[in-house]
């Protein structure tokens, strides 16, 4: 369990400080200088800061995280990485395995918090009041979080006892509740002072105290709220579990006490080519689907400049997927140490997994990239090792097996089958005849063809993709 239990006096004084900082807006309300828009601006900035700091905290968390049940975190490949790199001298290392959780919390805010914020700014035409006291209030709320991050999380080494998944839970729920308060309060946007603004400040203060208590006394910020709200927000994050379920032992492994007898590097061309299928199917997570929405809207609008700018989003997602897949497999060196085979990351300078040579089972993987580049990959399974272990892709699988003295007698892949290739190609084309034909038909408007592609394309992608993969697997 995360070791954050502190004394009652510390909790009381800390909560008192949180109350004082959050009640500062009442001074502006009493002076008649602040309205509802000013309050919402302050809370919106605080919520954004909370999300950014939570994402930053998660990168340094040392303990392991079980991960979301659906395994749909962005850049999920990095969840299996071991080791980290130090960005600043004297600071703890950043662990690539925590990047998916940081992106999850950022993606939540972008998908849930950004749209209503943009709509409010676009259609509401708010006139925010910027004054010294408002800036001081924002500085106090933001500064309190930055101070806690520097002094407690980094200064007192709190990162050693927490997982990334446990970190993002409370700030995510806190931001969701604050956002809900802001959305509900827009109904009274015409109110410039008095009861509504006062109630919002009190509600926000209570939420902040709950958050402080949740982070320092092992309680959920949603405790006490109606059950349907608790279940809804918990379902969104799949984080209704206890802290014990959100923390695993440190995932780092210890190298065997044996010298390196032989080593083999991966074939980086095959790694990059093999990432294509993972990247394509990875577009069906929240980040991937969301990255295609903006370009689709831009195409419907028909502005070339807007289309070009919108394409930056899916290209960035594609580039991040390529990089994550490469960091998962492309930087690995396979070493023979005594009776063990070790997958060693040469960039992070850390072992990724260790398997016993004589009791493990090796199976040739029929990867499309291996068939196209004449490389080789092995899948490894071993008792009491609950993770995926892949050997390769390597330039020459037979030479690699001989170099590391692996008990593998069969390295051949299934023979080429032209019948399978032809059947898969014909079926794939049959799925694509209608959507492609719409673009060449004079009876179908271009906008209709684009709309049909956007609506039906995701459903056609899965069977077409599987058929193409089946054909290439026998090339």
N, C-alpha and C positions, 0 to 999 in steps of 0.2 A: 504494500500500500504506500501511496505517496506520503512522504514524511513531512507534513505541513502543519501538524498540530502545534499550537502555540498556547501560551498562558492566557487565562481569562482576562487579565489586566491589559495585555497587549491587544487582544481582540476589542476590548471596550474602548481603549484610547484610539485604536486605528479606526474603528467604526465612527467614533466621535469626529475624527478628522475628516472622514468621508462626508459626514453629514454637514459639517461646516462649509466645506468646499462646494457641495451641491446646493446649499441654500444661498450662496452668494447672489444668484439671479433675483432673489426676492428683494434685494436692495434696489436693483434697477426697476423692478416692478413698483415698489413703494415710491420711488422717485418719479414714476410716471414716464420714464424714458424708454422702457423696453415694451415691446409688444410680443404677440405670439410668434411672429416670424423670427424675431431675434432669439427667442428661446429655442425654437426648432433648429436654427442655424448652429447654435452652441452644441446642442445634443447630437446633431448630425456629424459635426466635426469630431466630437468625442467618440461616437460610434465608429467612425472611420479609423481613428487613432487606436481604438481598442482592437479592431480587426488587424491592423498592421502590426501592432506590438505582439498580438497573439501569434500571428504567422511567423514573426521573427523569433519569438520564444521557442516555437516548435522546432525550429531548425537546430537548436542546441540541445534538445532533450536527449539524455543518454539512454534511458530505458527503452525497451522495445514496445511496439504497438501491435495489437492483433490485426488491425486493419478493419475496414468496413466489410460487412458480410457479403455484399455483392461484388467486392473487389473491383470497384469502378472508380477508384481515385485516379485523378489525372497523373500521367507518367507512372503508372502502377509498377512498371519494370524496376524502378529505383527502390521499391520496398524491400527487395532482396539484397541490396547492397550492404556491405559491412565496412566499417571504418569511416573516417572523416578527414577533413582538411581544416587547418587553422587559418582563418582569414585575417585576424589581428593578433599581434603579439600580446600574450597575457590573457587572451580570451579563450574560452573553450572551443573545441572544434565544431564545425558544422557537419552534420551527418546527411549525406544525400538521401538516405532512406526516409528522412522526415520531410523532404520536399513535397511529396504528394499530399501530405496533410496541410502544409502551408498553402498550397494551391487550392485545396478544398475549401478552406475558410475564406480565401480571397475570392474564389469562384462563387461561394454563397453570397457574399456581399455584392459582387458584380451582377449576379442574376436576380437577387431579391431586393437589394437595397438601391442599386443604381437606377433601375427603370422608374419606380415611383418618384425618385428624386429628380430625374430628368423631366418627367412629365409635369411635376409640380413647378419646376423652374420654367418650362417651356410654355405651359398653358396658364399657370397661375400668375405670371408676371409679378413675382414678389419684390417688394422694395425693402431690402434689408438695411438695418440701421447699424452702421459701424461707428463705434465710439471707443474711447479709452477703457471704460468700465467693461464693455462687452469683450474687448480683446484681453483684458485682465482675467475675466471669467474663463474664457477659452484657454488662456495660458495656464490657469490654475488646474483645470480639469485635465488638460493634456500633460502638464508638467508632473502632476501627481502620478500618472501612469508611467511616464519615462523615469521618474525618480525610483519608483518601485522596481522597474525592470533593471536599472543599473545597480541599485543597492542590495536588493533582496535576491533577485533571480540570478544575476551575474556575480555580485559581490559576495553573497552568502552561499553560492554554489547550489541553489535550489534545482538547477537543471540536472543534477546528478540523480535525483530521486523521482523524476517525472517522465512520462512518455509524451510524445507529440499528440497522440490522440486524446489524452487526458487534458492537455493544455487547451486545445481548441474548443472543447465542449462548453465551458462556462462563458468565455467571451462570445462565442457564436450565439448561444442562447440569450445572453445579455443584449447583443446587438439586435436580435430578432424582436425582443420585447420592447426595446427603445424605439425601433422602427414602427412597431405596432402602435405605440403611443403617439408617434408623430402622424401616422396615417389617420388614426381616429380623431386627432385634434384638428385636422384640416377642415372638419365640418364646422368648426367655430372660427374659421380664419378671419372673419370680420371683427372678431372681438379683439380689442386693443389692450385690454387690461382687466383686472378684477378676478372673478371666480375661476374661469377656465384656466387662465395662465397659472394662477396659484395652485390649482389642483394638479396641473401637469408637472410643476416643479416638485410638489410633494411626492407624486407618483415616481418621478425619476429619482428622487432621493432614496425612496424605499428600495427601488430596483438596484441602485448602486450599493446600498448597504447589504442587500441580499448577495450581490456579486462578491463583495468583500468577504462576507461570511463564508460563501461557498468556496472561495479560493484559500481560505485560511482555517476552515473548520470542517472540511470534508462534507459539505452539504451541497445539494443542488439548488441552483438559483431559481428553479421552477417549483420548489417546494412551497406548498400553500396556494398555488394557483389552481384554477379549475382543472379537473382531470383531462378534459378534452383538449385544452391548450397544451398541457404537459405532454400528452400522447402525440399531438400534432407535431410539435417542435422536436420531440425525441425521435419521431419517425423520420423526419427530414434528415437528421444527422446520424440515425442509427446508433445513438449513443445513450440509450436508456439503461445501459449496464452500469455496474458498480465500478469503483476505481480498480478493484482487483482484476476485473475483466479488461480494463483499458491499459494495463501495464503488464509487460512480459519481462523476463530477465534480459539483461544486456545481451544483444545478439552476437557480439564479437566472439570469435572462436580462437583457440590457442593452437599455435603451430606444434606439430609433433617434434619431439626431441631427436631429430635426425637431419643429416645433411641432405642437400639437394643432389640427387643422383643424376637427374636428367630433367630437361624442361622443353616445353613446346609452346609456341605462341599461336594466337588465333589468326585466321585469315580475315583481315579487316574488310576486304571487298565483299566477302560472303556475309559478314555481319551487317553491312549497310544494305545489301540487297535483300537479306532475310528480314530486315526490319520493315519492308514495305507492307507485308500482309498484316503485321502487328499494328502498324500505323493506320492502315485503312480501317481495320476493325476497331481500332481505338477511337475513331471518329464518332462512335456511337455512345461514348460517355458524355457527361454533361458539358465538358469543355468542347468536345468535338462538334456536337450538335449545335451548341450555342455559337461556335465560330462560323457556322455556315448560314446562320440566320441573317446576319448583317449583309453579307454579299448577295444573298437571295433578294433581300429588300432593295438593295442598290440596283440589281439587275432589273427588277420590276419598275423602279423609278426611271431607269434608262440614262442616267447621267454618267458619261464615261469617267470623269474625274472621281466621282463618288464610288464607282465600281472599282477603280484602281486602288483607292484608299481602303475600301472595305476588304479587298483581297489580302491586305496585310495581315488581317486577323487569322484566317485559316493557314496562311503561309507560316506565321509565327507558331501556330499549334503544330503544324507539320514539322517544322524545324526542331521544336522542343521534343517531339516524339522521336525523331531521328537521333538526337543527342542522347536522350535517356536510354534508348535501346543500345546505342553504341557504348555508353558508359556501363551498361549491364554486362555486355559480352565482349566488346572490342578491346578492352584494356586488360583482359585476363591472360595470365600465363599459367599453364598447367605444369606442375612440378611433381616429380616422384621423390618422396621422402620416406625412406624405409619401406614399410608395408602399406603406405597411404599415398593417395593421389590428392594433391592440393590445388584448388583453383585460387590463384594469388593475383590480386589486383595491383598492377605495377604503378598506377597513378595514386591510389589511396594508400598504397603500401600496407595492405591488410589482406589476410586470407578470407576468402568468401565461403568456402565450404571444404570439408575434408571427408574423404570416403575411403573405407578399407578396400584395398585392391582385390584381395582374395575372396572376400565374401560379397562384394557388390555385384550387381547384375548390369551388363552392358548390352545395349540394343541400338542397332543402326537406325538413325532417323532419316526418313525419306523426305528431306527438305527440298523445296523447289530451288532455292539458291544453290544447294549442293549439286543438283542435277544440271543447272545452267553453267556453273563455274567449275564443275568436277572437283569440288571440295568434299569434306566429310564431317559428320556430326554424330555423336553418340549420346543417348539418354542413359543416365545412371540412376539406379535405385539401390538403396541400402536400408537395412533394418535400423529402426530408431532414428532415422534422419528424415524428418518431415518437411522437406522442401524440394523444389525442382533442382536437379543437378544436370547440367549439360556440358559435355566435353566437345568443344569446338564452336564454330566450324574451323577446321584446320586445313591447310593447303593440300596435304596428302595424308589421308586417314591411315593407310597401311604403314607409312613411315612413322607416323606419330605413335601408333600402337606398338611398333617395334622399339622405338626410342624409349618409351616409358615402360616397356615390358608389361603391357596390360593383357589379361587373360581373354583376349577377343580373337576368335578364329574366323568369324564371318564379318566382312566389311562391305559386302556388295549390297547395292540397293535393288529394288524390283526392276525388272527389265522394262525397256521401252515398249509401250503398247499403243500403236497407232489407232486402234479401234476406240480405245478409251478417249484418246485425245480428240478424235473426230466427233464422237458422240457428245462430249462435253462442249466442244466449240459450237456444234449445231444447236444444242439446247440453249446455250448462252445467247446466241444470236436470235433465237426465237423469242426470247424475253425482251430483246432490245429493238425488234422490228418496229413495233408501234411507236414508242417514244422517239426513236430516231426519224421515222417516217414523217412524224408531225412537223419536224423542222423543214422538210423538203416539200411539204404539201402546200399548194397555193390556197387551199380552202381553210387552212388553220392559221389563225393569227399568231405572230411570234409571241405575243404576251400570253396567249392560251397555252402554247407549247411550253413556255418557261414555267407557267403555273402548274401544268401537269407534271413536269419534271420535278419540281420542288415537292409536290404533294405525293407523287407515287415513287419517285426515285429511291428514297430510303428503303421502301419495301422490295423493290427490284434488286437492290444492291446485294442483299444477302444471298439469294439463289444464284445470281450471276457471278458473284465473287467466289462462291463455293464451287461452281462449275468450272470457272477458269482455273482455280487452284487444283481441282481434280485433274484437269487436262495437263497442266504443267507438271504435276507430280508423276506423270508417265511419259514426259518428253524425252 
